[in-house]
């Protein structure tokens, strides 16, 4: 598809989009620029678009297995300006299991337990969530694509420590250390 118009200087500006349905998802490449330079790059744009996703991504076989992550957090308001009725505290424990299967599918289960209270009143909660989809990994990048089409990408590093495998994941300035066998 192509659209054309004039910019404030009177030059012709084009927008070209290449679209396709790929494995049930809409995929598009959009290029915008002055008409002549864009026309001269059309073959390159077509080659780039033709390379999109027509084969499965790589799967680092070293990542296949079951990984576990346990986290504990606690907060407490110890302000001298609070009374025993307004001074609050909370603790949360969460255990996550991530299964990366050799066939390229994954499943994650998160189980959490929360305890919060103030002034002699305590609340307790338990929760569980599950997700799954497809995974791809190579050259230190891991992609988890959920069944709903959303995804997460991580930098990863594998290590060995004390007879266990360690998977270090980093994304958005946060890191996690998963253990496996």
N, C-alpha and C positions, 0 to 999 in steps of 0.2 A: 504494500500500500504506500501511496506517496501523496504528500500535501505540499503545496507551494504558496508562497505569499511574498510580499515585499517588506523589507526592513525600512526604518526611517530614512536611510540613505538611498532608497530606491532599488537596492540590489535584491535579486531573487534569492529567497531562502527556502530550502527544502527540508522536509521531515520524511524519512523513509522508515517503515517498520516491516520487519520480517516476522511472521507469526506461524505457529504450528502447534498442533496438539501432540504432546509427547507423553506416553505412558499415562494418559488421562489428565494431564496438566497442560495449561496454556503456557507457551514459551514465546518470548518476543525479544527482538533486538531492535532498538530505536537509534537512528542516526539523524542528527540535525546539523545543518551547516549551509554555507553558500552553495548555490546550485552547481557550479562548475567543479569545485574541489570535491564535493560530495559525489558527483557523477564519476569522477576519475577514480574514486575508491570503491565503487559499487562491487566489483569482482572480489575485492578483499573482504568486504562486508558479507557477501554471500558465502565465501569460504569459511569465515568465522562462524556464521550462523549454522552452516551445515555441520560444523564440528560439535554442536551442542548435544550432549547427552544421548547419543545413539547407541552407546554401549554402557554396561555397568562400570562404575568406578572401581578402583583397586581396593582390595581388602588386605591389610597387613595381617597375615595369619597369626602373628605373635599376640594380637589383641584378643583373639577368640578365647572365650572362657567366662567364668563368673567372677565378678569384681564386687567388693564390698566397701562401703564408706559409712563410717559412724561419726556422728557429730553431737556435741553436747554444748548448750549455751545457757547462760543464766544472767539475770539482771536483778539488781536490788536498789531500791531507793533508800539510801541512808541519810538523807538530808536532815540536819538538826531542826529544820523548820517544819518537819512532818510529825504527826502524832502516830501512835501505834495503829490508829484506825486508817490513816491515809498513807502510811508507809507500805509500799507494795514490793513484791518480789515474784519472779517467775523463772521457771527452768523448762528447757525442752531438750529431749533426746530424740534423735532421728537415726534410723538405720536404713541405708539404701543398698539395693542389690541391682547390679547391671549385668545382664547376660548378653554377651556378644557372640552370636552363633556363627560357625564357619560358613553357613549358607548366606550370610549377609543380613540376617534379621537380628533385631535386638528387642529386649524387654527390660524395663526398669520398674522396680517396686520400691516405694518409699513408705516406711511405717514410722509414725511419730507419736510421741507421748508428751503432753504439756501439763504443767502444774503451775497455777498462778493464784496468788492470794494477797489479802490485806485485811487488817482489822479482824482477824479470826475467821474470815470467810475464805474458803479455798475452792477453786474450780479445777477440775481435771478433764482433760480431753485426749482422745485417741483418734488418730486418723490414718488412712491408708490410701495411696494413689498408685495407679499403674499406667504405664505408657509403653509404646513399642513402635516398631517400624523397620526401616532399613538403615544399615550403616556402611560407610565407606571410609577407608583410612589409607594414607600413604604419605611418605615424606614428612612425618611429624604433624599431620593435620587429620583430625577425626571429625566426621560429619554424621550426626544422628538425625535422620529424617523421620518424623512422626507420621503416623497413619493419616492425620488430618492435614498433612502437607507442610506444616511448620518444621523448622529445623534448628539445630544448634551446631555450632562448629567450635572446635577446641584445638589448641596446640597440645600435643602429647609427647610424653617421654616414658619409656619403659626402663625399669631398673630391677635389680634383684637385691633383696635385703633379708638376711636371716632365714633363708629357705623359702621365702615368699616372693611372689612377683609384685612389683609396685608400679602402678600406672598413675602418672602425674598429669592432670588435665589443667589447662589454663584457658580462661576466656574472660573478656571484659574486666581485666585487672584482678580477677579472683582465681585462686588455685585450689585444687582438691587433690588429695592423695588417696587413691583406691588401692586395696590389696586383693590379691588373688593367688590361686595355686596353679 
